[in-house]
Amino acid sequence: MQCVVYIVECADTTLYVGSTNNVERRMFEHNGSKQGAHYTKIRRPVVLVYSEICLTLAEARRREAEIKRLSRKKKLSLIKCSNLADGAV
């Protein structure tokens, strides 16, 4: 099962890192459902700023933990590099 590690930017500009097997559903949960993470519920709306595909849930969880350990500056750099690679500026 393919999974995704993602970063969302909250309305207060903080970053939240998570993983899921359905990004669209998870974004709906973060922005409009009672099932979203408490952290994002009180910082809505959130915007997806980064995503990375992993082959397994275990791999996604490992990568999520790696990203969570990064400083904010390094997370922002990861987001920026990803956007440049995608052709966005």
Secondary structure by P-SEA (a helix, b strand, c coil): cbbbbbcccccccbbbbbccccaaaaaaaacccccccaaaaacccccccbbbbbccaaaaaaaaaaaaaccaaaaaaaaaaaaaaaccc
